[in-house]
Amino acid sequence: MLNWFQALLPKEGRFFDLFESHAATLCAGARSLHSLLQGGPDTPSHCAAVAKYENDADEITREVMLNVRRTFITPFDRADIIDLTTSMDDAIDQMHKTAKVTALFEQRTFQPDMLKLADVIVRTADLTAEAVPLLRSMRANAARLNAITEQVKQLEEESDQLYDSGIAALYRDVGKTDPMAYIVGADIYDHLEKVVDRFEDVANRISGVLIEHL
């Protein structure tokens, strides 16, 4: 009787489709942020694009949470599904925070290391988008998933170095002559570095899922 009842209950949901949709918003948001940090008159439109993708990601996150409540048999542990989704959402939230700082202070020019950090963000987003579909067949894709998570961790270390060099250059350029410019620039650097930290959190969530299910 129990087996018959369970057979009628919803299974799997659309979790993998939703994960992949969320990862696509990360890539789109990362590219918009990269375009924003190239500066120029189109900066506000790129800022608006980041906000749009952040809103899209919020909608996907809400749908995942709804599916978690409604689905009897999930592809892996509910807590892992929530943690993975939340970590991806945190990454694009942090992109949005970065964009909001540039809008608040009407920034149109950016330091070279800011754009280099944006390059790292695009690369971590792309790696995340590659990893997420591989979760459909974790055992078959375990080697590649482990390699991707390691690459993300290496990029996070690279982002730390870019942050340090960027802050040092910012201080040399404007630290003594324009304290407000230094404060704003340091805030942008801080948010950018945190975006990569959030992507490392995603990689750690994926590693955790692998460890528990293989």
MDAnalysis code that builds the backbone (N, CA, C; Angstrom):
import MDAnalysis as mda
import numpy as np

u = mda.Universe.empty(642, n_residues=214, atom_resindex=np.repeat(np.arange(214), 3), trajectory=True)
u.add_TopologyAttr("name", ["N", "CA", "C"] * 214)
u.add_TopologyAttr("resid", np.arange(1, 215))
u.add_TopologyAttr("resname", ["MET", "LEU", "ASN", "TRP", "PHE", "GLN", "ALA", "LEU", "LEU", "PRO", "LYS", "GLU", "GLY", "ARG", "PHE", "PHE", "ASP", "LEU", "PHE", "GLU", "SER", "HIS", "ALA", "ALA", "THR", "LEU", "CYS", "ALA", "GLY", "ALA", "ARG", "SER", "LEU", "HIS", "SER", "LEU", "LEU", "GLN", "GLY", "GLY", "PRO", "ASP", "THR", "PRO", "SER", "HIS", "CYS", "ALA", "ALA", "VAL", "ALA", "LYS", "TYR", "GLU", "ASN", "ASP", "ALA", "ASP", "GLU", "ILE", "THR", "ARG", "GLU", "VAL", "MET", "LEU", "ASN", "VAL", "ARG", "ARG", "THR", "PHE", "ILE", "THR", "PRO", "PHE", "ASP", "ARG", "ALA", "ASP", "ILE", "ILE", "ASP", "LEU", "THR", "THR", "SER", "MET", "ASP", "ASP", "ALA", "ILE", "ASP", "GLN", "MET", "HIS", "LYS", "THR", "ALA", "LYS", "VAL", "THR", "ALA", "LEU", "PHE", "GLU", "GLN", "ARG", "THR", "PHE", "GLN", "PRO", "ASP", "MET", "LEU", "LYS", "LEU", "ALA", "ASP", "VAL", "ILE", "VAL", "ARG", "THR", "ALA", "ASP", "LEU", "THR", "ALA", "GLU", "ALA", "VAL", "PRO", "LEU", "LEU", "ARG", "SER", "MET", "ARG", "ALA", "ASN", "ALA", "ALA", "ARG", "LEU", "ASN", "ALA", "ILE", "THR", "GLU", "GLN", "VAL", "LYS", "GLN", "LEU", "GLU", "GLU", "GLU", "SER", "ASP", "GLN", "LEU", "TYR", "ASP", "SER", "GLY", "ILE", "ALA", "ALA", "LEU", "TYR", "ARG", "ASP", "VAL", "GLY", "LYS", "THR", "ASP", "PRO", "MET", "ALA", "TYR", "ILE", "VAL", "GLY", "ALA", "ASP", "ILE", "TYR", "ASP", "HIS", "LEU", "GLU", "LYS", "VAL", "VAL", "ASP", "ARG", "PHE", "GLU", "ASP", "VAL", "ALA", "ASN", "ARG", "ILE", "SER", "GLY", "VAL", "LEU", "ILE", "GLU", "HIS", "LEU"])
u.atoms.positions = np.array([
    [0.827, -1.206, 0.000],
    [0.000, 0.000, 0.000],
    [0.867, 1.265, 0.000],
    [1.933, 1.242, 0.837],
    [2.802, 2.407, 0.922],
    [3.502, 2.675, -0.411],
    [3.969, 1.596, -1.050],
    [4.639, 1.759, -2.346],
    [3.684, 2.334, -3.388],
    [2.436, 1.872, -3.365],
    [1.439, 2.400, -4.306],
    [1.191, 3.880, -4.056],
    [1.095, 4.243, -2.748],
    [0.857, 5.645, -2.399],
    [2.033, 6.513, -2.848],
    [3.263, 6.044, -2.601],
    [4.439, 6.819, -2.979],
    [4.531, 7.006, -4.488],
    [4.058, 6.002, -5.229],
    [4.111, 6.095, -6.691],
    [3.249, 7.224, -7.222],
    [2.217, 7.586, -6.464],
    [1.331, 8.673, -6.890],
    [1.852, 10.053, -6.515],
    [2.841, 10.105, -5.638],
    [3.343, 11.392, -5.166],
    [4.346, 11.975, -6.160],
    [4.437, 13.300, -6.229],
    [5.363, 13.923, -7.169],
    [6.822, 13.599, -6.846],
    [7.584, 13.303, -7.886],
    [8.996, 12.954, -7.740],
    [9.839, 13.928, -8.558],
    [11.036, 14.151, -8.065],
    [12.052, 14.911, -8.790],
    [11.702, 16.390, -8.971],
    [10.465, 16.702, -9.350],
    [10.145, 18.095, -9.646],
    [10.906, 18.555, -10.880],
    [11.188, 19.853, -10.913],
    [11.956, 20.409, -12.033],
    [13.295, 20.923, -11.536],
    [13.844, 20.277, -10.539],
    [15.003, 20.836, -9.858],
    [16.187, 21.086, -10.782],
    [16.529, 20.103, -11.588],
    [17.709, 20.278, -12.441],
    [17.482, 21.376, -13.483],
    [16.281, 21.423, -14.039],
    [15.962, 22.508, -14.973],
    [16.093, 23.866, -14.290],
    [15.622, 23.943, -13.065],
    [15.683, 25.203, -12.324],
    [17.125, 25.562, -11.965],
    [17.910, 24.567, -11.557],
    [19.331, 24.833, -11.288],
    [20.013, 25.428, -12.524],
    [19.726, 24.820, -13.670],
    [20.378, 25.270, -14.898],
    [19.900, 26.666, -15.304],
    [18.621, 26.946, -15.089],
    [18.109, 28.284, -15.370],
    [18.769, 29.314, -14.458],
    [18.943, 28.939, -13.209],
    [19.590, 29.849, -12.261],
    [21.036, 30.103, -12.682],
    [21.735, 29.048, -13.066],
    [23.124, 29.209, -13.506],
    [23.214, 30.106, -14.736],
    [22.208, 30.034, -15.608],
    [22.195, 30.901, -16.791],
    [22.062, 32.371, -16.384],
    [21.268, 32.653, -15.332],
    [21.171, 34.042, -14.864],
    [22.499, 34.508, -14.289],
    [23.240, 33.606, -13.664],
    [24.556, 33.966, -13.141],
    [25.490, 34.383, -14.267],
    [25.479, 33.614, -15.348],
    [26.341, 33.945, -16.489],
    [25.933, 35.275, -17.112],
    [24.640, 35.477, -17.288],
    [24.164, 36.725, -17.879],
    [24.482, 37.906, -16.972],
    [24.267, 37.734, -15.677],
    [24.580, 38.799, -14.736],
    [26.059, 39.109, -14.705],
    [26.891, 38.073, -14.755],
    [28.341, 38.274, -14.738],
    [28.811, 39.044, -15.973],
    [28.233, 38.732, -17.122],
    [28.631, 39.434, -18.344],
    [28.148, 40.890, -18.338],
    [26.984, 41.122, -17.782],
    [26.502, 42.499, -17.656],
    [27.381, 43.293, -16.691],
    [27.790, 42.657, -15.607],
    [28.690, 43.318, -14.668],
    [30.032, 43.619, -15.324],
    [30.518, 42.683, -16.121],
    [31.775, 42.896, -16.850],
    [31.635, 44.097, -17.785],
    [30.531, 44.175, -18.505],
    [30.301, 45.304, -19.404],
    [30.208, 46.612, -18.622],
    [29.551, 46.554, -17.479],
    [29.431, 47.741, -16.618],
    [30.811, 48.279, -16.254],
    [31.719, 47.369, -15.872],
    [33.031, 47.779, -15.382],
    [33.987, 48.220, -16.492],
    [33.520, 48.143, -17.737],
    [34.282, 48.758, -18.818],
    [34.053, 50.269, -18.859],
    [33.037, 50.730, -18.123],
    [32.779, 52.154, -17.982],
    [32.118, 52.763, -19.198],
    [31.978, 54.087, -19.149],
    [31.389, 54.801, -20.261],
    [29.925, 55.132, -20.050],
    [29.299, 55.753, -21.045],
    [27.917, 56.230, -20.900],
    [26.875, 55.124, -20.774],
    [27.203, 53.895, -21.186],
    [26.231, 52.799, -21.103],
    [26.222, 52.121, -19.734],
    [27.021, 52.626, -18.808],
    [27.101, 52.009, -17.479],
    [25.730, 51.833, -16.821],
    [24.852, 52.849, -16.831],
    [23.547, 52.660, -16.179],
    [22.705, 51.536, -16.785],
    [22.776, 51.365, -18.104],
    [21.985, 50.301, -18.726],
    [22.505, 48.924, -18.324],
    [23.826, 48.804, -18.180],
    [24.391, 47.529, -17.722],
    [24.028, 47.276, -16.263],
    [23.977, 48.344, -15.481],
    [23.552, 48.227, -14.085],
    [22.112, 47.716, -14.022],
    [21.249, 48.249, -14.870],
    [19.853, 47.811, -14.913],
    [19.752, 46.353, -15.339],
    [20.628, 45.936, -16.243],
    [20.608, 44.537, -16.683],
    [20.971, 43.599, -15.542],
    [21.970, 43.974, -14.742],
    [22.328, 43.150, -13.581],
    [21.126, 43.020, -12.648],
    [20.430, 44.140, -12.416],
    [19.255, 44.115, -11.546],
    [18.174, 43.190, -12.103],
    [17.988, 43.201, -13.428],
    [16.988, 42.331, -14.050],
    [17.328, 40.864, -13.824],
    [18.602, 40.504, -14.030],
    [18.985, 39.109, -13.866],
    [18.898, 38.689, -12.400],
    [19.171, 39.618, -11.496],
    [19.018, 39.303, -10.074],
    [17.554, 39.033, -9.750],
    [16.658, 39.799, -10.339],
    [15.226, 39.571, -10.129],
    [14.794, 38.230, -10.729],
    [15.310, 37.904, -11.919],
    [15.012, 36.602, -12.532],
    [15.468, 35.462, -11.625],
    [16.658, 35.622, -11.039],
    [17.194, 34.589, -10.154],
    [16.328, 34.425, -8.914],
    [15.812, 35.531, -8.387],
    [14.921, 35.453, -7.223],
    [13.674, 34.642, -7.549],
    [13.128, 34.842, -8.744],
    [11.935, 34.084, -9.147],
    [12.239, 32.589, -9.223],
    [13.404, 32.258, -9.763],
    [13.789, 30.847, -9.855],
    [13.981, 30.261, -8.460],
    [14.606, 31.019, -7.584],
    [14.815, 30.558, -6.211],
    [13.500, 30.275, -5.527],
    [12.515, 31.163, -5.699],
    [11.201, 30.934, -5.105],
    [10.565, 29.658, -5.634],
    [10.752, 29.400, -6.933],
    [10.163, 28.188, -7.508],
    [10.846, 26.933, -6.964],
    [12.159, 27.008, -6.767],
    [12.867, 25.868, -6.176],
    [12.321, 25.585, -4.780],
    [12.180, 26.630, -3.973],
    [11.689, 26.445, -2.604],
    [10.274, 25.871, -2.596],
    [9.452, 26.295, -3.534],
    [8.099, 25.752, -3.646],
    [8.148, 24.283, -4.010],
    [9.034, 23.924, -4.952],
    [9.180, 22.520, -5.345],
    [9.696, 21.657, -4.199],
    [10.583, 22.216, -3.381],
    [11.086, 21.464, -2.229],
    [9.938, 21.075, -1.304],
    [8.988, 21.982, -1.107],
    [7.851, 21.702, -0.222],
    [6.858, 20.735, -0.855],
    [6.728, 20.785, -2.169],
    [5.687, 20.012, -2.832],
    [6.139, 18.624, -3.285],
    [7.429, 18.409, -3.403],
    [7.937, 17.177, -4.006],
    [8.280, 16.163, -2.930],
    [7.752, 14.967, -3.090],
    [7.964, 13.919, -2.081],
    [9.362, 13.320, -2.196],
    [9.765, 12.984, -3.415],
    [11.082, 12.387, -3.647],
    [11.920, 13.371, -4.447],
    [12.967, 13.890, -3.839],
    [13.839, 14.866, -4.488],
    [15.110, 14.175, -4.998],
    [15.806, 14.779, -5.979],
    [16.981, 14.119, -6.557],
    [18.123, 13.956, -5.574],
    [18.233, 14.850, -4.610],
    [19.130, 14.669, -3.475],
    [18.552, 15.426, -2.283],
    [19.248, 15.385, -1.176],
    [18.716, 15.876, 0.091],
    [18.150, 17.292, -0.020],
    [17.017, 17.515, 0.621],
    [16.354, 18.820, 0.567],
    [17.255, 19.948, 1.065],
    [17.970, 19.690, 2.148],
    [18.861, 20.717, 2.684],
    [19.944, 21.086, 1.666],
    [20.451, 20.093, 0.937],
    [21.465, 20.357, -0.085],
    [20.880, 21.167, -1.244],
    [19.645, 20.859, -1.621],
    [18.980, 21.614, -2.689],
    [18.828, 23.076, -2.276],
    [18.378, 23.284, -1.058],
    [18.198, 24.650, -0.565],
    [19.531, 25.379, -0.474],
    [20.553, 24.706, 0.051],
    [21.866, 25.343, 0.204],
    [22.489, 25.688, -1.150],
    [22.363, 24.776, -2.118],
    [22.915, 25.039, -3.439],
    [22.218, 26.226, -4.087],
    [20.900, 26.225, -4.028],
    [20.135, 27.321, -4.633],
    [20.430, 28.646, -3.946],
    [20.483, 28.623, -2.632],
    [20.758, 29.847, -1.876],
    [22.141, 30.385, -2.183],
    [23.121, 29.501, -2.322],
    [24.479, 29.963, -2.622],
    [24.559, 30.585, -4.011],
    [23.840, 30.016, -4.979],
    [23.804, 30.638, -6.305],
    [23.111, 31.995, -6.256],
    [22.033, 32.055, -5.488],
    [21.310, 33.318, -5.363],
    [22.166, 34.380, -4.683],
    [22.957, 33.959, -3.697],
    [23.860, 34.894, -3.019],
    [24.880, 35.486, -3.994],
    [25.324, 34.679, -4.962],
    [26.313, 35.166, -5.928],
    [25.748, 36.294, -6.773],
    [24.535, 36.128, -7.285],
    [23.986, 37.193, -8.128],
    [23.491, 38.363, -7.279],
    [23.096, 38.103, -6.035],
    [22.771, 39.199, -5.130],
    [23.996, 40.098, -4.930],
    [25.157, 39.468, -4.797],
    [26.380, 40.235, -4.590],
    [26.759, 41.024, -5.849],
    [26.493, 40.450, -7.018],
    [26.692, 41.219, -8.257],
    [25.808, 42.462, -8.251],
    [24.555, 42.267, -7.828],
    [23.615, 43.387, -7.793],
    [24.083, 44.457, -6.814],
    [24.604, 44.051, -5.667],
    [25.127, 45.012, -4.705],
    [26.273, 45.814, -5.310],
    [27.124, 45.137, -6.072],
    [28.224, 45.830, -6.736],
    [27.683, 46.872, -7.700],
    [26.722, 46.467, -8.516],
    [26.144, 47.387, -9.494],
    [25.469, 48.571, -8.806],
    [24.806, 48.323, -7.682],
    [24.119, 49.408, -6.977],
    [25.106, 50.448, -6.444],
    [26.269, 49.999, -6.005],
    [27.277, 50.950, -5.538],
    [27.720, 51.862, -6.683],
    [27.923, 51.282, -7.852],
    [28.341, 52.109, -8.988],
    [27.260, 53.107, -9.369],
    [25.993, 52.699, -9.234],
    [24.891, 53.613, -9.558],
    [24.756, 54.703, -8.505],
    [24.866, 54.310, -7.243],
    [24.705, 55.262, -6.144],
    [25.713, 56.404, -6.242],
    [26.946, 56.063, -6.602],
    [28.003, 57.079, -6.661],
    [28.296, 57.543, -8.086],
    [27.407, 57.143, -9.021],
    [27.472, 57.611, -10.409],
    [28.862, 57.410, -11.034],
    [29.365, 56.211, -10.839],
    [30.679, 55.884, -11.384],
    [30.592, 55.568, -12.868],
    [31.522, 56.111, -13.626],
    [31.583, 55.842, -15.062],
    [32.958, 55.346, -15.498],
    [33.928, 55.437, -14.617],
    [35.272, 54.925, -14.902],
    [35.686, 53.993, -13.768],
    [36.483, 52.989, -14.111],
    [36.831, 51.964, -13.135],
    [38.305, 51.588, -13.264],
    [38.857, 51.111, -12.166],
    [40.262, 50.713, -12.122],
    [40.485, 49.438, -12.954],
    [41.678, 49.284, -13.539],
    [41.959, 48.082, -14.357],
    [41.743, 46.769, -13.608],
    [42.124, 46.726, -12.327],
    [41.968, 45.474, -11.585],
    [40.510, 45.152, -11.301],
    [39.644, 46.149, -11.354],
    [38.206, 45.882, -11.221],
    [37.715, 45.066, -12.408],
    [38.166, 45.450, -13.594],
    [37.770, 44.705, -14.790],
    [38.387, 43.303, -14.779],
    [39.606, 43.183, -14.256],
    [40.215, 41.855, -14.140],
    [39.412, 40.977, -13.176],
    [38.928, 41.569, -12.101],
    [38.063, 40.809, -11.191],
    [36.773, 40.404, -11.886],
    [36.255, 41.287, -12.732],
    [35.059, 40.934, -13.500],
    [35.336, 39.764, -14.438],
    [36.552, 39.711, -15.009],
    [36.939, 38.561, -15.833],
    [36.865, 37.269, -15.020],
    [37.379, 37.327, -13.794],
    [37.345, 36.155, -12.917],
    [35.907, 35.756, -12.612],
    [35.056, 36.749, -12.389],
    [33.645, 36.471, -12.097],
    [32.973, 35.770, -13.272],
    [33.248, 36.218, -14.491],
    [32.686, 35.560, -15.676],
    [33.159, 34.116, -15.759],
    [34.426, 33.900, -15.487],
    [34.971, 32.539, -15.562],
    [34.356, 31.633, -14.499],
    [34.179, 32.153, -13.279],
    [33.558, 31.315, -12.239],
    [32.089, 31.046, -12.557],
    [31.411, 32.031, -13.141],
    [30.019, 31.817, -13.543],
    [29.921, 30.742, -14.613],
    [30.818, 30.795, -15.591],
    [30.807, 29.797, -16.660],
    [31.096, 28.399, -16.121],
    [32.026, 28.310, -15.180],
    [32.326, 27.005, -14.578],
    [31.118, 26.476, -13.801],
    [30.432, 27.372, -13.110],
    [29.222, 26.961, -12.387],
    [28.162, 26.457, -13.353],
    [27.991, 27.177, -14.465],
    [27.005, 26.763, -15.470],
    [27.381, 25.436, -16.115],
    [28.665, 25.135, -16.186],
    [29.087, 23.830, -16.695],
    [28.820, 22.740, -15.667],
    [29.034, 23.065, -14.395],
    [28.923, 22.047, -13.348],
    [27.487, 21.621, -13.089],
    [26.582, 22.580, -13.079],
    [25.209, 22.288, -12.645],
    [24.545, 21.172, -13.462],
    [24.604, 21.171, -14.792],
    [23.966, 20.062, -15.525],
    [24.598, 18.699, -15.237],
    [25.874, 18.712, -14.848],
    [26.557, 17.448, -14.567],
    [26.016, 16.770, -13.314],
    [25.299, 17.525, -12.487],
    [24.708, 16.941, -11.281],
    [23.599, 15.940, -11.603],
    [23.088, 15.992, -12.821],
    [22.066, 15.015, -13.215],
    [22.612, 13.581, -13.162],
    [23.911, 13.435, -13.430],
    [24.566, 12.115, -13.382],
    [25.865, 12.267, -12.606],
    [25.734, 12.395, -11.300],
    [26.892, 12.726, -10.465],
    [27.997, 11.686, -10.538],
    [27.612, 10.431, -10.496],
    [28.634, 9.393, -10.479],
    [29.456, 9.406, -11.767],
    [28.793, 9.529, -12.893],
    [29.502, 9.534, -14.172],
    [30.349, 10.794, -14.347],
    [29.919, 11.876, -13.721],
    [30.592, 13.162, -13.935],
    [31.421, 13.616, -12.742],
    [31.669, 12.715, -11.805],
    [32.333, 13.102, -10.560],
    [33.712, 13.714, -10.802],
    [34.483, 13.130, -11.715],
    [35.846, 13.633, -11.950],
    [35.811, 15.070, -12.466],
    [34.934, 15.329, -13.429],
    [34.854, 16.684, -13.977],
    [34.303, 17.665, -12.947],
    [33.326, 17.242, -12.168],
    [32.785, 18.114, -11.138],
    [33.856, 18.488, -10.112],
    [34.650, 17.516, -9.706],
    [35.734, 17.809, -8.763],
    [36.755, 18.764, -9.378],
    [37.042, 18.577, -10.668],
    [37.996, 19.471, -11.337],
    [37.449, 20.895, -11.406],
    [36.158, 21.024, -11.682],
    [35.540, 22.355, -11.762],
    [35.591, 23.056, -10.406],
    [35.232, 22.347, -9.348],
    [35.247, 22.975, -8.031],
    [36.658, 23.409, -7.644],
    [37.648, 22.633, -8.048],
    [39.037, 23.013, -7.771],
    [39.425, 24.262, -8.563],
    [38.979, 24.356, -9.818],
    [39.253, 25.548, -10.616],
    [38.634, 26.790, -9.994],
    [37.427, 26.655, -9.488],
    [36.765, 27.804, -8.851],
    [37.560, 28.251, -7.624],
    [38.051, 27.297, -6.849],
    [38.847, 27.653, -5.667],
    [40.131, 28.367, -6.074],
    [40.744, 27.930, -7.163],
    [41.945, 28.610, -7.645],
    [41.631, 30.029, -8.113],
    [40.484, 30.209, -8.750],
    [40.079, 31.545, -9.183],
    [39.782, 32.442, -7.983],
    [39.270, 31.865, -6.914],
    [39.035, 32.663, -5.709],
    [40.364, 33.161, -5.147],
    [41.398, 32.344, -5.192],
    [42.722, 32.780, -4.748],
    [43.250, 33.886, -5.658],
    [43.002, 33.761, -6.958],
    [43.402, 34.807, -7.901],
    [42.661, 36.111, -7.592],
    [41.396, 36.006, -7.231],
    [40.622, 37.212, -6.917],
    [41.176, 37.905, -5.673],
    [41.653, 37.139, -4.705],
    [42.264, 37.738, -3.516],
    [43.488, 38.567, -3.894],
    [44.293, 38.030, -4.805],
    [45.494, 38.743, -5.246],
    [45.123, 40.012, -6.012],
    [44.101, 39.914, -6.860],
    [43.654, 41.092, -7.607],
    [43.088, 42.152, -6.668],
    [42.385, 41.711, -5.653],
    [41.854, 42.650, -4.670],
    [42.995, 43.407, -3.990],
    [44.005, 42.671, -3.547],
    [45.123, 43.304, -2.849],
    [45.858, 44.295, -3.756],
    [46.148, 43.855, -4.985],
    [46.867, 44.749, -5.908],
    [46.004, 45.934, -6.305],
    [44.705, 45.717, -6.445],
    [43.805, 46.795, -6.809],
    [43.687, 47.842, -5.719],
    [43.552, 47.403, -4.470],
    [43.463, 48.341, -3.356],
    [44.752, 49.145, -3.230],
    [45.889, 48.469, -3.411],
    [47.173, 49.173, -3.332],
    [47.283, 50.233, -4.431],
    [46.875, 49.871, -5.657],
    [46.932, 50.825, -6.768],
    [45.966, 51.984, -6.541],
    [44.805, 51.684, -6.008],
    [43.819, 52.722, -5.732],
    [44.360, 53.719, -4.704],
    [45.028, 53.222, -3.691],
    [45.602, 54.102, -2.678],
    [46.689, 54.986, -3.282],
    [47.538, 54.387, -4.117],
    [48.588, 55.178, -4.752],
    [48.003, 56.268, -5.645],
    [46.909, 55.929, -6.366],
    [46.337, 56.859, -7.345],
    [45.558, 57.997, -6.689],
    [44.685, 57.648, -5.732],
    [43.780, 58.677, -5.203],
    [43.703, 58.706, -3.680],
    [44.355, 57.779, -3.015],
    [44.198, 57.658, -1.573],
    [44.532, 58.919, -0.798],
    [45.565, 59.630, -1.230],
    [46.003, 60.812, -0.496],
    [45.376, 62.100, -1.019],
    [44.870, 62.078, -2.234],
    [44.347, 63.308, -2.839],
    [42.830, 63.370, -2.901],
    [42.186, 62.211, -2.921],
    [40.729, 62.179, -3.045],
    [40.185, 61.028, -2.178],
    [40.058, 61.266, -0.871],
    [39.623, 60.188, 0.036],
    [38.275, 59.578, -0.341],
    [37.345, 60.387, -0.834],
    [36.029, 59.842, -1.202],
    [36.154, 58.868, -2.365],
    [36.971, 59.214, -3.349],
    [37.179, 58.305, -4.476],
    [37.796, 56.991, -4.000],
    [38.685, 57.105, -3.014],
    [39.291, 55.886, -2.470],
    [38.241, 55.032, -1.767],
    [37.384, 55.661, -0.961],
    [36.355, 54.924, -0.222],
    [35.410, 54.215, -1.184],
    [34.965, 54.926, -2.230],
    [34.053, 54.327, -3.207],
    [34.734, 53.182, -3.956],
    [35.963, 53.423, -4.399],
    [36.685, 52.382, -5.128],
    [36.922, 51.151, -4.277],
    [37.286, 51.366, -3.009],
    [37.516, 50.232, -2.105],
    [36.234, 49.441, -1.886],
    [35.089, 50.148, -1.826],
    [33.799, 49.476, -1.662],
    [33.489, 48.602, -2.879],
    [33.760, 49.113, -4.064],
    [33.535, 48.325, -5.284],
    [34.428, 47.083, -5.285],
    [35.714, 47.274, -4.938],
    [36.614, 46.129, -4.863],
    [36.108, 45.089, -3.866],
    [35.624, 45.550, -2.732],
    [35.142, 44.638, -1.699],
    [33.970, 43.801, -2.214],
    [33.031, 44.446, -2.885],
    [31.878, 43.723, -3.420],
    [32.299, 42.736, -4.509],
    [33.207, 43.147, -5.380],
    [33.655, 42.253, -6.457],
    [34.327, 41.009, -5.891],
    [35.181, 41.208, -4.894],
    [35.871, 40.065, -4.306],
    [34.870, 39.127, -3.630],
    [33.813, 39.706, -3.040],
    [32.790, 38.881, -2.398],
    [31.968, 38.086, -3.411],
    [31.809, 38.609, -4.626],
    [31.114, 37.827, -5.660],
    [31.842, 36.506, -5.882],
    [33.166, 36.582, -6.004],
    [33.945, 35.356, -6.230],
    [33.867, 34.451, -5.008],
    [33.860, 35.035, -3.820],
    [33.676, 34.226, -2.604],
    [32.367, 33.449, -2.661],
    [31.317, 34.110, -3.139],
    [30.013, 33.438, -3.212],
    [30.058, 32.288, -4.226],
    [30.790, 32.460, -5.319],
    [30.929, 31.364, -6.277],
    [31.716, 30.206, -5.662],
    [32.679, 30.526, -4.812],
    [33.382, 29.456, -4.113],
    [32.418, 28.715, -3.193],
    [31.487, 29.447, -2.574],
    [30.461, 28.789, -1.760],
    [29.644, 27.804, -2.600],
    [29.299, 28.206, -3.827],
    [28.564, 27.297, -4.723],
    [29.394, 26.041, -4.975],
    [30.676, 26.233, -5.282],
    [31.559, 25.090, -5.532],
    [31.626, 24.177, -4.308],
    [31.680, 24.771, -3.131],
    [31.719, 23.966, -1.905],
    [30.425, 23.188, -1.712],
    [29.286, 23.794, -2.068],
    [28.008, 23.079, -1.979],
    [27.994, 21.886, -2.921],
    [28.499, 22.094, -4.126],
    [28.553, 20.993, -5.093],
    [29.456, 19.880, -4.579],
    [30.604, 20.246, -4.003],
    [31.500, 19.244, -3.423],
    [30.805, 18.468, -2.316],
    [30.031, 19.175, -1.508],
    [29.310, 18.507, -0.428],
    [28.294, 17.509, -0.940],
    [27.579, 17.875, -1.987],
    [26.604, 16.957, -2.591],
    [27.315, 15.712, -3.115],
    [28.454, 15.912, -3.764],
    [29.215, 14.772, -4.289],
    [29.645, 13.828, -3.181],
    [30.165, 14.408, -2.106],
    [30.657, 13.596, -0.994],
    [29.536, 12.757, -0.390],
    [28.344, 13.351, -0.276],
    [27.224, 12.651, 0.371],
    [26.585, 11.589, -0.503],
    [26.725, 11.725, -1.835],
    [25.957, 10.857, -2.726],
    [26.808, 9.909, -3.567],
    [28.108, 9.908, -3.360],
    [28.957, 8.965, -4.115],
    [29.607, 7.978, -3.175],
])
